[in-house]
Structures are given as structure tokens and as C-alpha cells.
Amino acid sequence: MRKLIFLVLIFQSAFSESLVFPPYGHSYGIRKATPGHLFMFFGPRTRFEDPQGLAVTRLKSWEDPEKEEDDDEVTVYGVNSGQHEIIYNTSMWTLGLYGKKGSSKENFLYPKGVAADWKGNVVVADSGNNRVVHLFNPKSKLQWKGAYYAKESMGGLKGPSRVALDEDGNIYVTDPGNSRIVIFAEDGTVKKSVPSGKEFSFEDGPTALTVADGTAEWSHFKGEKIIFCADKGGKRLWKLDIDGKMIQTADLPDGYSASYGAIDFYHNLWVTDINKHCILKFDRDLNLLDIFGSKGKEDNQFIQPRGIAIYKRYGQVFIAEEKGAQYYWIGTDMKGVTLKSSAEGVYRLSVKPTEYSFVSLFSPNKTDTVYYLKRRKITPPFSTVKILTEKEINPEKKLILKIEPTYSSYTFSAWYYPVELKK
């Protein structure tokens, strides 16, 4: 029996991933939105044609203080650029369309990025019209609120492509034609542009814009406000403070480039790579944590991923691709582990996780399981845990490390790795 349990644990360990499938009871097995699904809702009225940005939020108007079981029910907005429209869910069972080709009210021309907040604000980078469109969703139906342009004296907007919102309602827009980020107030007045002087400059960009706002309810780093973006055709990442001052930069691995970006509860940065058909994950200090996915139509594969959106409370991840979208939960992966004894009764466990995680260390026995460590929280990219135990760890016995994410996926996902004790 012990051998069987051990083999099962080893088998499970091979499937640890930074992104995992939601359980059947949550999604009823539907993880991908395909052209067939879209046709079921709309018939010939629309089709996937160059999907671009995604945004996700839990609308305040959906909240019911008496119910907790529906707190993971979110609204997702997707830009269907080639059809000049927004596709979004008006409930958990119905979809809606907004927009058509044009340059006036309720029109778009090859829109790109989209952002949304819990208050109902939705902003769209209306790239072909060189403007930002501000919409409002009171509960289930998008409404036009306005269109914003930078003044001609500022050079206007030239091909705005990515947008973000903060908790104060400020709108951040990439303006690649002018090599800058323009920040609007909620009423559409321009507050500033980044860079504001000659302290630095963007090259072939910026793109992959996202804002980490620590004043948001679902944010681990309270008070921190950071702008992330990329330039050099997506090959270089930027981390800026909220005033547009450079904090640091980092190059992507050779051959990779960022298209769209999103941040999670821990302000980790996730970016899509259309050409490499994958997702790259960085921590808030721009250390590369993982590269997830490959080209294809099987599990954990993508065809030209582009927009990405994360609901930070539960780690729900939505990714647009060439002909649809995919749905994941944030999981965790482990890139390395060592266990060493440093003194009598003192051990040091070193782990390289891709996500904030819980780890447990135990030895499975015939009659009982001996735990040396239970659900200790660790942080990426590297953590060392000091273990003090009166139970001496026997190197002759099998040791198992259990790792699980801190998001809600931990209730369904955990992985087990064999560990050797080294002196």
C-alpha cells in the first residue's frame, strides 16, 4: 500500500503547473471559448476576428452580502478587434455585443486593449480612431460615457493600444506613436505623460501595460502603486512608480516578446507572447519565474495568445488567443528543492516556487504520517525555511514535500515531490 501511495504521489508531481484547470464543478468542463460556442450565442451576427485585449472584474452591482457562493462570478470583456466590438457576459449564462465599425458614438475602429473596474467603468483603446472610449456597465448592459483625446498641442494620440485603470479612476494609455504613456483623469482631462522629460525614453513601444494598485481590496502589497509595461517591440520590461519614475528594467529571454500584460494579487507580472505561443511570468521585481505553454491546441497550449486578465481575489485567469479564449486558475510550480541538516534537530528546506505557496514536509508510514512542517508559506523566486523538530528526520525513510497555491485552487490542487535529506 505504501508503494502504491508513493507511486501516486510521484505521478501527481509531474503535473504541477503555474496555471491549472478549474474543477469540473466550477466550469462544467468548459475551459475554452471556441468559434462554435460563439455561434451558439450569436449565430452569424459575429465571429472571432483578431481578438485582442481582455478585462475581468466582479461588479459591485452583482454583490449580494447574503451570498458567498457566487463571489467568483465575474464579468469578462473581450475586444474582438476585426469586428470592431466588445464581447462580454451580461450574466453567467448570457453574452452581449457592443459596438460596430465607425468613428462616432458607440463605434470602434480596430480597438485593442480594454480595462474594467468593480464600479462599472470600462475603457477601450480605440486604436484606429486615435482615442480612448469610456463606457459604463451599471449591471448587465454597456453604455457610452465618452471618448477622450490628447490635445493636438501634446501630439494627440497615435495608435493607442493598451489601457489600464487604477482605484482612483485614472486611465493609463499606451501611445506608441508618440513613444509614451498618457494618463487621463476619470473625466478625460490629461494629467500627465510618461516619460515627462528626458530622464528616459521608450523604444518601439510601449506595450503590455498594466498597473498594480495596492489600494485595491485584493492586493497583497498595500499602498504600492506600480506601472508595468514593455518596449523594444516587447523585448524589454519596465517597472515605473506611479509618477512615471523608472524603478528598473529587465530584458525578456532571447527570442521572446511581451504583447499584453496583467498583474495578480501578489503583483506578479504575467505577459503573453504571440509569436512563442506562451505566457511568461515575472515577480514584482521582474525576476522570471516561469514560461508556461507552447504552440498547439492541446492542454496547456495556445495559438497566438494575446489579451490576458486576472481576477485577483481567486486567481482566475482569462487568456485570449487567435480564435477564442481559455480559462485557468493560478497554480504553482517548483523549479527546485533541497533539504539539508545544519545541526541536531535543525534542518533547512530551500524551495524555488513560481508562486506564493504553502509547503508541508512529511514522511508516510504504515500506521501514521509524520509531519515535520505543515503549510508554511513561501515566496518566489526562492525561499529557505528553517525546520526545528524533536522528531529526527531519518534519511532512510521516504520524505515527501507537498506544495499548494495560496489561491482558492489549493482546495483542488496540490503536488507532491520526493525529497532527499543531505548533510
C-alpha positions as CSV (number, residue, x, y, z in Angstrom):
1,M,0.0,0.0,0.0
2,R,2.8,2.4,0.9
3,K,4.4,1.7,-2.5
4,L,1.1,2.5,-4.3
5,I,0.7,5.8,-2.4
6,F,4.3,6.7,-3.2
7,L,3.8,6.0,-6.9
8,V,0.6,8.1,-7.0
9,L,2.5,11.0,-5.3
10,I,5.3,10.8,-7.8
11,F,2.8,10.6,-10.7
12,Q,0.9,13.7,-9.4
13,S,4.1,15.7,-9.0
14,A,4.7,15.7,-12.8
15,F,1.6,17.8,-13.3
16,S,2.4,20.8,-11.1
17,E,1.8,24.0,-13.2
18,S,1.8,27.7,-12.8
19,L,-1.7,27.6,-14.4
20,V,-4.2,24.8,-13.6
21,F,-7.6,23.8,-14.9
22,P,-10.6,24.8,-12.8
23,P,-12.5,21.9,-11.4
24,Y,-15.4,20.5,-13.3
25,G,-18.0,21.6,-10.7
26,H,-16.9,25.2,-11.2
27,S,-16.7,25.4,-15.0
28,Y,-18.7,22.3,-16.1
29,G,-15.6,21.2,-18.1
30,I,-15.8,24.3,-20.4
31,R,-12.3,25.9,-20.3
32,K,-12.1,27.2,-23.9
33,A,-14.3,29.6,-25.8
34,T,-14.3,28.4,-29.4
35,P,-15.9,29.7,-32.6
36,G,-18.6,27.0,-32.1
37,H,-19.5,28.4,-28.7
38,L,-19.7,31.9,-30.1
39,F,-22.0,30.8,-32.9
40,M,-24.3,29.1,-30.4
41,F,-24.9,32.5,-28.7
42,F,-25.0,34.8,-31.7
43,G,-25.4,32.8,-34.9
44,P,-24.0,34.6,-37.9
45,R,-24.1,38.0,-36.2
46,T,-20.4,37.9,-35.4
47,R,-17.3,35.7,-35.3
48,F,-13.9,35.7,-33.7
49,E,-11.7,38.0,-35.8
50,D,-8.4,39.2,-34.3
51,P,-9.3,39.0,-30.6
52,Q,-7.2,41.4,-28.6
53,G,-7.4,42.7,-25.0
54,L,-9.3,41.2,-22.1
55,A,-10.5,42.6,-18.8
56,V,-12.2,41.0,-15.8
57,T,-13.9,42.3,-12.7
58,R,-16.5,41.5,-10.1
59,L,-19.1,44.3,-10.5
60,K,-20.3,45.9,-7.2
61,S,-23.8,45.8,-8.6
62,W,-23.6,42.0,-8.7
63,E,-22.8,41.8,-5.0
64,D,-25.2,40.1,-2.6
65,P,-24.0,40.3,1.1
66,E,-26.2,37.4,2.0
67,K,-24.4,35.0,-0.5
68,E,-20.8,34.0,-0.7
69,E,-21.1,31.1,-3.1
70,D,-21.4,33.4,-6.1
71,D,-18.4,35.6,-5.3
72,D,-16.3,34.1,-8.1
73,E,-18.9,35.1,-10.7
74,V,-17.2,37.8,-12.7
75,T,-17.8,39.9,-15.8
76,V,-15.2,39.5,-18.6
77,Y,-14.8,41.9,-21.5
78,G,-13.1,40.9,-24.7
79,V,-12.1,43.0,-27.6
80,N,-13.0,41.5,-31.0
81,S,-10.9,43.9,-33.0
82,G,-11.6,42.7,-36.5
83,Q,-15.4,43.0,-35.8
84,H,-14.9,46.4,-34.1
85,E,-16.8,45.3,-31.0
86,I,-16.7,44.2,-27.4
87,I,-17.9,40.7,-26.4
88,Y,-18.9,40.4,-22.7
89,N,-21.1,38.4,-20.4
90,T,-24.3,40.1,-19.3
91,S,-24.9,37.3,-16.8
92,M,-23.3,33.9,-16.0
93,W,-25.5,32.5,-18.8
94,T,-25.8,35.2,-21.5
95,L,-23.4,37.2,-23.7
96,G,-23.7,40.7,-25.2
97,L,-22.1,42.7,-28.0
98,Y,-21.3,46.3,-28.0
99,G,-20.1,48.5,-30.9
100,K,-19.7,48.5,-34.6
101,K,-17.3,49.8,-37.2
102,G,-17.1,53.6,-37.3
103,S,-15.7,56.8,-35.7
104,S,-18.7,58.3,-33.9
105,K,-20.6,57.4,-30.7
106,E,-20.8,53.7,-29.9
107,N,-18.3,52.9,-32.7
108,F,-14.8,51.4,-32.7
109,L,-12.1,51.1,-35.4
110,Y,-9.8,48.2,-34.7
111,P,-9.8,48.6,-30.9
112,K,-7.0,46.9,-29.0
113,G,-6.8,47.0,-25.2
114,V,-9.6,47.1,-22.6
115,A,-9.7,47.6,-18.8
116,A,-12.5,47.5,-16.3
117,D,-13.2,48.1,-12.6
118,W,-15.7,47.0,-10.0
119,K,-17.5,50.3,-10.2
120,G,-18.6,49.6,-13.8
121,N,-16.1,51.7,-15.7
122,V,-14.8,50.1,-18.9
123,V,-12.1,51.8,-21.0
124,V,-11.1,50.8,-24.5
125,A,-8.1,51.7,-26.6
126,D,-9.9,52.7,-29.8
127,S,-6.7,52.4,-31.8
128,G,-8.0,53.2,-35.3
129,N,-9.8,56.3,-34.1
130,N,-6.8,57.5,-32.0
131,R,-8.9,57.9,-28.9
132,V,-9.9,56.2,-25.6
133,V,-13.5,55.2,-25.3
134,H,-15.1,55.3,-21.8
135,L,-18.1,53.0,-21.2
136,F,-20.1,52.2,-18.1
137,N,-21.8,49.0,-17.1
138,P,-24.4,49.5,-14.4
139,K,-25.1,45.8,-14.1
140,S,-25.5,44.0,-17.5
141,K,-25.5,46.4,-20.4
142,L,-22.7,48.6,-21.6
143,Q,-23.4,52.3,-22.0
144,W,-21.5,55.0,-23.8
145,K,-19.9,57.6,-21.5
146,G,-17.4,59.5,-23.7
147,A,-14.4,59.5,-25.9
148,Y,-11.1,61.1,-24.8
149,Y,-8.3,62.5,-27.0
150,A,-5.0,64.1,-26.1
151,K,-4.7,67.7,-27.1
152,E,-3.1,68.4,-30.5
153,S,-0.6,70.6,-28.7
154,M,0.5,67.3,-27.0
155,G,0.7,65.5,-30.3
156,G,-2.6,63.8,-29.9
157,L,-2.9,60.0,-29.5
158,K,-1.3,57.9,-32.3
159,G,-2.5,54.3,-32.3
160,P,-3.3,53.9,-28.6
161,S,-3.1,50.2,-27.9
162,R,-3.1,49.2,-24.2
163,V,-5.1,50.6,-21.3
164,A,-5.3,50.3,-17.5
165,L,-7.3,51.7,-14.6
166,D,-6.4,52.4,-11.0
167,E,-8.6,52.6,-8.0
168,D,-8.9,56.4,-8.3
169,G,-10.4,56.1,-11.8
170,N,-7.3,57.3,-13.6
171,I,-6.9,55.9,-17.1
172,Y,-3.4,54.8,-18.4
173,V,-3.0,54.6,-22.1
174,T,0.0,53.5,-24.2
175,D,0.6,55.9,-27.1
176,P,3.2,54.1,-29.2
177,G,3.0,56.6,-32.0
178,N,4.4,59.2,-29.5
179,S,6.5,56.6,-27.5
180,R,4.8,57.4,-24.2
181,I,2.1,56.6,-21.7
182,V,-0.7,59.2,-21.3
183,I,-2.6,59.4,-18.0
184,F,-6.1,60.7,-18.0
185,A,-8.3,61.6,-15.1
186,E,-11.7,59.9,-14.9
187,D,-13.3,62.9,-16.6
188,G,-11.0,62.6,-19.6
189,T,-8.6,65.5,-18.8
190,V,-5.0,64.7,-19.4
191,K,-3.0,64.6,-16.1
192,K,0.5,63.8,-17.4
193,S,2.5,61.8,-19.9
194,V,5.3,59.3,-19.1
195,P,8.1,60.0,-19.6
196,S,7.6,63.6,-18.8
197,G,11.1,64.7,-19.6
198,K,14.4,63.4,-20.9
199,E,15.1,61.0,-18.0
200,F,14.4,58.0,-20.2
201,S,12.6,57.1,-23.4
202,F,10.7,54.2,-24.8
203,E,11.9,52.4,-28.0
204,D,9.3,50.8,-30.3
205,G,6.6,50.9,-27.7
206,P,5.3,51.0,-25.1
207,T,3.1,47.9,-24.9
208,A,1.9,45.3,-22.4
209,L,0.7,48.0,-20.0
210,T,-0.8,47.1,-16.6
211,V,-1.0,48.9,-13.2
212,A,-0.5,47.3,-9.8
213,D,-2.6,49.3,-7.3
214,G,-2.0,48.5,-3.6
215,T,-5.1,50.4,-2.6
216,A,-7.3,47.8,-4.2
217,E,-9.1,45.4,-1.9
218,W,-7.5,42.4,-3.5
219,S,-3.9,43.4,-3.3
220,H,-1.2,41.9,-1.1
221,F,1.2,44.9,-1.2
222,K,-1.0,47.6,0.4
223,G,-0.1,51.1,-0.7
224,E,2.2,50.1,-3.5
225,K,1.4,51.7,-6.9
226,I,3.4,50.5,-9.9
227,I,3.2,50.8,-13.7
228,F,4.5,47.9,-15.7
229,C,5.0,48.0,-19.5
230,A,7.3,46.8,-22.2
231,D,9.2,48.4,-25.1
232,K,11.7,47.4,-27.8
233,G,8.9,45.5,-29.5
234,G,8.0,43.8,-26.2
235,K,11.6,42.6,-25.6
236,R,12.3,44.9,-22.5
237,L,10.1,45.2,-19.4
238,W,9.8,48.4,-17.4
239,K,8.8,49.0,-13.8
240,L,7.8,52.6,-13.0
241,D,6.4,54.3,-9.9
242,I,3.0,55.9,-10.2
243,D,4.7,59.3,-11.0
244,G,6.4,57.7,-14.0
245,K,9.9,57.5,-12.4
246,M,11.9,54.5,-13.6
247,I,12.5,51.8,-10.9
248,Q,14.1,49.1,-13.0
249,T,14.1,47.4,-16.4
250,A,14.7,43.8,-17.4
251,D,15.1,42.1,-20.8
252,L,12.9,39.1,-21.7
253,P,14.8,35.9,-22.6
254,D,16.2,35.9,-26.2
255,G,13.5,35.4,-28.8
256,Y,10.6,36.3,-26.5
257,S,8.4,39.5,-26.6
258,A,5.6,40.7,-24.5
259,S,2.2,41.7,-26.1
260,Y,-0.3,42.1,-23.3
261,G,0.2,42.2,-19.5
262,A,-1.7,41.6,-16.3
263,I,-0.9,41.5,-12.6
264,D,-2.2,39.2,-9.9
265,F,-2.9,39.6,-6.1
266,Y,0.9,39.5,-5.3
267,H,1.7,42.0,-8.1
268,N,3.4,39.3,-10.2
269,L,3.5,40.3,-13.8
270,W,2.1,37.9,-16.5
271,V,2.7,38.7,-20.2
272,T,1.6,37.0,-23.3
273,D,3.9,36.2,-26.2
274,I,2.0,35.9,-29.5
275,N,5.0,34.5,-31.5
276,K,6.2,32.0,-29.0
277,H,2.6,30.9,-28.1
278,C,3.2,31.1,-24.4
279,I,2.8,33.0,-21.1
280,L,5.8,34.4,-19.2
281,K,5.5,35.1,-15.5
282,F,7.7,37.6,-13.6
283,D,7.7,38.6,-9.9
284,R,7.2,42.2,-9.0
285,D,11.0,42.7,-9.2
286,L,11.0,41.4,-12.8
287,N,12.6,38.1,-12.0
288,L,11.5,35.5,-14.5
289,L,9.5,32.8,-12.6
290,D,8.2,30.6,-15.4
291,I,7.4,30.2,-19.1
292,F,4.1,28.4,-19.5
293,G,2.6,26.8,-22.6
294,S,3.6,26.0,-26.2
295,K,2.1,26.2,-29.7
296,G,-0.9,23.8,-30.3
297,K,-4.5,23.0,-29.5
298,E,-4.0,20.5,-26.7
299,D,-4.0,21.1,-22.9
300,N,-1.7,23.9,-21.8
301,Q,-1.1,25.1,-25.4
302,F,-2.1,28.3,-27.2
303,I,-2.4,29.6,-30.7
304,Q,-1.1,33.2,-30.6
305,P,-2.2,34.3,-27.1
306,R,-2.8,38.0,-26.7
307,G,-5.0,39.6,-24.1
308,I,-4.7,38.3,-20.5
309,A,-6.8,39.3,-17.5
310,I,-6.7,38.1,-13.8
311,Y,-9.4,38.3,-11.1
312,K,-7.1,38.9,-8.2
313,R,-9.3,37.6,-5.4
314,Y,-9.4,34.0,-6.6
315,G,-6.6,33.9,-9.2
316,Q,-9.0,33.3,-12.1
317,V,-7.1,33.8,-15.4
318,F,-8.5,34.5,-18.8
319,I,-6.4,34.4,-22.0
320,A,-7.5,35.4,-25.5
321,E,-6.0,33.6,-28.5
322,E,-6.3,33.7,-32.3
323,K,-9.8,32.0,-32.4
324,G,-11.2,32.2,-28.9
325,A,-10.1,32.3,-25.3
326,Q,-9.0,30.0,-22.4
327,Y,-9.8,29.9,-18.7
328,Y,-7.3,28.8,-15.9
329,W,-6.7,29.2,-12.2
330,I,-3.4,30.2,-10.8
331,G,-1.5,27.2,-9.5
332,T,2.1,26.8,-8.5
333,D,5.2,25.1,-9.8
334,M,8.5,24.2,-8.3
335,K,11.8,24.6,-10.1
336,G,14.0,23.0,-7.4
337,V,14.2,21.8,-3.8
338,T,16.9,20.8,-1.3
339,L,16.7,19.7,2.3
340,K,19.8,19.9,4.5
341,S,20.6,19.2,8.1
342,S,22.5,22.1,9.7
343,A,22.6,21.0,13.4
344,E,21.0,18.4,15.6
345,G,17.2,18.8,15.2
346,V,17.7,21.7,12.8
347,Y,17.0,21.4,9.0
348,R,16.8,23.9,6.2
349,L,14.4,23.4,3.3
350,S,15.1,25.5,0.2
351,V,12.5,25.8,-2.5
352,K,12.2,27.6,-5.8
353,P,8.5,28.2,-6.4
354,T,6.8,30.1,-9.2
355,E,4.1,31.4,-6.9
356,Y,3.4,32.3,-3.3
357,S,2.7,28.8,-1.9
358,F,2.2,26.6,1.1
359,V,4.7,23.8,1.7
360,S,4.5,20.7,4.0
361,L,7.1,18.1,4.6
362,F,6.1,14.6,5.8
363,S,7.1,11.0,5.9
364,P,4.4,8.5,5.0
365,N,4.4,5.5,7.3
366,K,2.3,2.3,7.7
367,T,0.4,3.4,10.7
368,D,0.8,7.1,10.7
369,T,2.2,10.1,8.8
370,V,4.9,12.1,10.5
371,Y,4.8,15.8,9.7
372,Y,8.0,17.9,10.1
373,L,6.5,21.0,8.5
374,K,2.8,22.0,7.9
375,R,1.6,24.6,5.5
376,R,4.4,27.1,5.8
377,K,4.1,30.0,3.4
378,I,7.0,30.6,0.9
379,T,7.6,33.2,-1.7
380,P,9.1,33.2,-5.2
381,P,11.6,33.1,-6.6
382,F,13.5,31.4,-3.7
383,S,12.7,30.6,-0.1
384,T,14.5,28.9,2.7
385,V,12.5,27.5,5.7
386,K,14.2,26.6,9.0
387,I,12.7,23.4,10.4
388,L,13.1,22.8,14.2
389,T,11.8,19.4,15.2
390,E,12.2,17.0,18.0
391,K,11.5,14.2,15.6
392,E,14.8,13.4,13.9
393,I,14.4,13.1,10.1
394,N,15.5,9.7,9.1
395,P,17.3,9.9,5.7
396,E,16.5,6.2,5.1
397,K,12.8,6.9,5.0
398,K,10.9,8.4,2.1
399,L,10.3,12.1,2.5
400,I,7.5,13.9,0.6
401,L,7.2,17.7,0.0
402,K,3.7,18.9,-0.6
403,I,3.3,22.2,-2.4
404,E,0.0,24.1,-2.9
405,P,-1.0,27.5,-4.1
406,T,-2.4,30.2,-1.7
407,Y,-5.3,31.0,-4.1
408,S,-8.6,29.1,-4.0
409,S,-7.2,26.5,-6.3
410,Y,-5.4,25.0,-3.3
411,T,-8.7,23.3,-2.3
412,F,-8.4,21.3,-5.5
413,S,-4.7,21.3,-6.4
414,A,-1.7,20.1,-4.6
415,W,1.5,18.4,-5.8
416,Y,3.9,16.0,-4.1
417,Y,7.7,15.7,-4.6
418,P,10.1,13.2,-3.2
419,V,12.9,14.9,-1.2
420,E,16.3,13.6,-0.2
421,L,18.0,14.7,3.1
422,K,21.5,16.0,2.5
423,K,24.1,16.6,5.2
